[in-house]
Amino acid sequence: MNRIGLALLAAAAFAMVAGDLLAGEPSRDTQGTPQKFYLTFDIFSPADITCDATGPGVRTRFQRNLAGRPILRVTGNAEAAQITCARPDGSRFTTTANRSEFYNTAEPLHATVLFREGLDAMQVLLTRGDRDIGTPQRNFVRVQ
């Protein structure tokens, strides 16, 4: 049983690395500063959320993790991106988590939405590498 768990863990790690390699998108904005921002959702989030980002010099890639939760990769001019998420019931959400921290060339900025059904504003936990950045901010907001 332990070997099966290790094999599944290795397969998941391989899938994540392969996804990063296959993505291959450049991550430079017009000023040449590398910017990578990943928006993910916690396990309590509904799986029917879709997200997109728009803006000058913004490139996005939407995918789902092994549990079916959304992952939005924003590269290029990530801090100028307008990120919007939607559910099939018509509710829409927006976040400004991509603007709250600086970007560096060493590590991308990760944001995890702590989604709770029925709330109009939810917390976003920012991390860089394995470090939390500050306290969770309530900046995942319902707009409709």
N, C-alpha and C positions, 0 to 999 in steps of 0.2 A: 504494500500500500504506500509506503514511504517513497519507493522508486517512482510510482505513478505521479505522485505529487511533485517530485523533483523534475520529472520529464515535462509535466504541464507548465511548471514555472520556467523551465528552460525554453520551452516553445513560446511562451508569452514574451519572454525577454527577446528572443530571436525575432518575433513578429514586430515588436516595437522598434528594434534596431533596423530591421529591413524596411519598415515604413518610413523611418527617418532618412535612410539612404535613398529610397525610391522617390521620396518627395522632391529632393534635390533642388528646391526652389532657392534662388538667390535671396539673400536677406539684407540687402542694402537699400536705403532710401536715397533720395536725390542728393543728400549731402555726404553720402558714403558711410554713414554710421550704421553698423549692423543692428537690427532690431528684430527680436523674435519674442512673440507673446503667445502663450497657450492658455486658452480658456477651457476648463474642464468642469464637470459637475460631480457632486458627491453621490453616494449610493442611494440616497433618499430622493433623488431627482427623478422626475418622470422621464421615461425613455423617448417620449415623442417630441422633445424640444429640438428645434433646428436653429442654427445660428449663422450669421453672415456679418461681414464687416466691409464697409465702403470708405473711400477717401482717396486723396491723391497719393500715389505711390504705394498703395496698400495691395498686398496679395494675400489671399486666404485659401485655406483648404479645410473642408469640413469632413470629419470622419467620426467613427464610433469606436469605443474601446471594446474589450472582450465582453464586458457586461452590458453593452448596448448604450452606454451613456455617451452623450455628445462630446466631441473635442473639436475646438475651433483653433486652427493654427493661423496666426496673423504674422506676416513677415513684411519686410520693406519698411515703410513709414508707419510702424505699429502705433506710436503714440498719437498719431492723427486719425486713427481709424474710428469710425462710428460703428460700434458693435451693437447689433440688434438680434434678439432671440425671439422665437415665436412658438406657439403651441397650436395644435389643430383647432382648439376651441376659440381661437381668435385673440387670445391674450398675447401681448407682446411685452418684452422686457428690454432694457438697455443697461449698459454698464460703462463706467469710466475708469475701471480698474487699470486699463492699459495706459492711462495718463498719470497715475499717482506715484510712480517710481521711475528712476532713471534707468536707462538701458546701458549695458556694457558689452564688450566683445567676448567676455568669458562665458557667461551663462545666460540662457533665456529667462524671461520672467514668466512664472506660472501663476495662474489664478484659478482657485477652486471655489465654485459657487456652492454655498451651503443652502440648498434649495429647501424651502418649507412651503407646502401647499397652502394656499389661501392668504399668504402674506403679500403686502405690496412692496416691501423693501427687504432684501435678504443680504446676508453677509457674504463677503468675498475674502478668502484667505490668500494672501500673496506669498509666494515662496520663490527663492532663487537657489538653485541647487537643492540642498537638504536643509536650508535655513528658512524659517518663517521670517517675514518682513513685517514688523509692527503687529498691530492687533487687527482682527478682521474688521473691514469697513462695510457699512451698509450701503453699498453702491450697485447692487443688482436690483433695479427698480422697475416695477410694472408701469407701462405707459398707456395701456389700453385694457 
